Amino acid sequence: MSERNHFEDENRALALSALTLVKTLMNALERKGVLDGGEIDAVVEESLVALEYRHQDAATGLARRIVEAIAVMRSGHLPGQPPKGLV
C-alpha cells in the first residue's frame, strides 16, 4: 500500500476551496444581475486561455480541469434558465 501524498492532498484542498469560492461568487453576481451568463462564460473562457499558456505542472493541470468542469456545468443548462450544479 502506498503512502498518502500530502502535497497532492493540499493541492486538491486548495483547488476545491478556490472552486467553491469562484462558483459562489459567479452565482451571486449572476443572481444580482451584475453579470449575465454570457459575461460569466467569457470569464471562464479567459481563465482557460490564461491557464493554457502557463507551465503545465500538476497544480496548473488540476486548476485547468476545475475551470473546464465549470464550463461544462454551465453549458448543461437551457437558455434562459439559471445554470444547474453550480453551488
Short mmCIF file of the C-alpha atoms (twelve columns), coordinates in Angstrom:
data_MODEL
# 
_entry.id   MODEL 
# 
loop_
_atom_site.group_PDB 
_atom_site.id 
_atom_site.type_symbol 
_atom_site.label_atom_id 
_atom_site.label_alt_id 
_atom_site.label_comp_id 
_atom_site.label_asym_id 
_atom_site.label_seq_id 
_atom_site.Cartn_x 
_atom_site.Cartn_y 
_atom_site.Cartn_z 
_atom_site.pdbx_PDB_model_num 
ATOM 1  C CA . MET A 1  0.000   0.000  0.000   1 
ATOM 2  C CA . SER A 2  1.362   3.430  -0.886  1 
ATOM 3  C CA . GLU A 3  1.602   6.369  1.477   1 
ATOM 4  C CA . ARG A 4  -0.797  9.237  1.008   1 
ATOM 5  C CA . ASN A 5  0.763   12.148 -0.780  1 
ATOM 6  C CA . HIS A 6  0.018   15.124 1.457   1 
ATOM 7  C CA . PHE A 7  1.282   17.585 -1.155  1 
ATOM 8  C CA . GLU A 8  -1.359  16.355 -3.632  1 
ATOM 9  C CA . ASP A 9  -3.994  16.422 -0.884  1 
ATOM 10 C CA . GLU A 10 -3.108  20.051 -0.150  1 
ATOM 11 C CA . ASN A 11 -3.317  20.970 -3.849  1 
ATOM 12 C CA . ARG A 12 -6.722  19.324 -4.131  1 
ATOM 13 C CA . ALA A 13 -7.988  21.044 -0.979  1 
ATOM 14 C CA . LEU A 14 -6.812  24.446 -2.213  1 
ATOM 15 C CA . ALA A 15 -8.351  23.792 -5.611  1 
ATOM 16 C CA . LEU A 16 -11.661 22.761 -4.054  1 
ATOM 17 C CA . SER A 17 -11.773 25.869 -1.885  1 
ATOM 18 C CA . ALA A 18 -10.985 28.086 -4.894  1 
ATOM 19 C CA . LEU A 19 -13.656 26.307 -6.956  1 
ATOM 20 C CA . THR A 20 -16.262 26.799 -4.242  1 
ATOM 21 C CA . LEU A 21 -15.386 30.468 -3.810  1 
ATOM 22 C CA . VAL A 22 -15.486 31.185 -7.540  1 
ATOM 23 C CA . LYS A 23 -18.739 29.280 -8.125  1 
ATOM 24 C CA . THR A 24 -20.435 31.079 -5.241  1 
ATOM 25 C CA . LEU A 25 -19.231 34.473 -6.435  1 
ATOM 26 C CA . MET A 26 -20.294 33.802 -10.043 1 
ATOM 27 C CA . ASN A 27 -23.757 32.706 -8.912  1 
ATOM 28 C CA . ALA A 28 -24.188 35.769 -6.683  1 
ATOM 29 C CA . LEU A 29 -23.127 38.156 -9.471  1 
ATOM 30 C CA . GLU A 30 -25.475 36.479 -11.920 1 
ATOM 31 C CA . ARG A 31 -28.430 36.476 -9.480  1 
ATOM 32 C CA . LYS A 32 -27.943 40.197 -8.734  1 
ATOM 33 C CA . GLY A 33 -27.740 40.990 -12.437 1 
ATOM 34 C CA . VAL A 34 -24.208 42.382 -12.204 1 
ATOM 35 C CA . LEU A 35 -23.019 39.934 -14.857 1 
ATOM 36 C CA . ASP A 36 -25.129 37.985 -17.302 1 
ATOM 37 C CA . GLY A 37 -24.498 34.398 -18.326 1 
ATOM 38 C CA . GLY A 38 -22.527 35.362 -21.430 1 
ATOM 39 C CA . GLU A 39 -20.189 37.562 -19.411 1 
ATOM 40 C CA . ILE A 40 -19.572 34.792 -16.884 1 
ATOM 41 C CA . ASP A 41 -18.912 32.334 -19.708 1 
ATOM 42 C CA . ALA A 42 -16.378 34.827 -21.111 1 
ATOM 43 C CA . VAL A 43 -14.631 34.961 -17.715 1 
ATOM 44 C CA . VAL A 44 -14.430 31.154 -17.647 1 
ATOM 45 C CA . GLU A 45 -13.059 31.096 -21.208 1 
ATOM 46 C CA . GLU A 46 -10.459 33.765 -20.416 1 
ATOM 47 C CA . SER A 47 -9.388  31.759 -17.367 1 
ATOM 48 C CA . LEU A 48 -8.924  28.650 -19.506 1 
ATOM 49 C CA . VAL A 49 -6.810  30.570 -22.009 1 
ATOM 50 C CA . ALA A 50 -4.643  32.013 -19.221 1 
ATOM 51 C CA . LEU A 51 -4.064  28.564 -17.740 1 
ATOM 52 C CA . GLU A 52 -3.339  27.022 -21.128 1 
ATOM 53 C CA . TYR A 53 -0.229  29.119 -21.666 1 
ATOM 54 C CA . ARG A 54 1.253   28.580 -18.214 1 
ATOM 55 C CA . HIS A 55 3.796   25.932 -17.308 1 
ATOM 56 C CA . GLN A 56 1.779   22.731 -17.045 1 
ATOM 57 C CA . ASP A 57 2.745   21.349 -13.651 1 
ATOM 58 C CA . ALA A 58 0.371   19.148 -11.647 1 
ATOM 59 C CA . ALA A 59 -1.259  22.072 -9.803  1 
ATOM 60 C CA . THR A 60 -1.891  24.009 -13.031 1 
ATOM 61 C CA . GLY A 61 -3.333  20.891 -14.642 1 
ATOM 62 C CA . LEU A 62 -5.685  20.487 -11.699 1 
ATOM 63 C CA . ALA A 63 -6.713  24.158 -11.922 1 
ATOM 64 C CA . ARG A 64 -7.413  23.782 -15.636 1 
ATOM 65 C CA . ARG A 65 -9.559  20.687 -15.079 1 
ATOM 66 C CA . ILE A 66 -11.576 22.580 -12.468 1 
ATOM 67 C CA . VAL A 67 -12.216 25.537 -14.776 1 
ATOM 68 C CA . GLU A 68 -13.131 23.106 -17.575 1 
ATOM 69 C CA . ALA A 69 -15.618 21.433 -15.210 1 
ATOM 70 C CA . ILE A 70 -17.224 24.833 -14.511 1 
ATOM 71 C CA . ALA A 71 -17.544 25.433 -18.259 1 
ATOM 72 C CA . VAL A 72 -19.127 22.013 -18.779 1 
ATOM 73 C CA . MET A 73 -21.580 22.524 -15.885 1 
ATOM 74 C CA . ARG A 74 -22.569 25.955 -17.240 1 
ATOM 75 C CA . SER A 75 -23.113 24.636 -20.762 1 
ATOM 76 C CA . GLY A 76 -25.507 21.968 -19.457 1 
ATOM 77 C CA . HIS A 77 -28.331 24.423 -18.697 1 
ATOM 78 C CA . LEU A 78 -31.098 25.500 -21.040 1 
ATOM 79 C CA . PRO A 79 -31.052 29.039 -22.467 1 
ATOM 80 C CA . GLY A 80 -32.970 31.447 -20.256 1 
ATOM 81 C CA . GLN A 81 -32.628 29.233 -17.180 1 
ATOM 82 C CA . PRO A 82 -30.062 29.585 -14.407 1 
ATOM 83 C CA . PRO A 83 -27.178 27.099 -14.505 1 
ATOM 84 C CA . LYS A 84 -27.663 23.935 -12.506 1 
ATOM 85 C CA . GLY A 85 -24.990 22.308 -10.381 1 
ATOM 86 C CA . LEU A 86 -23.127 25.487 -9.508  1 
ATOM 87 C CA . VAL A 87 -23.446 25.627 -5.716  1 
# 
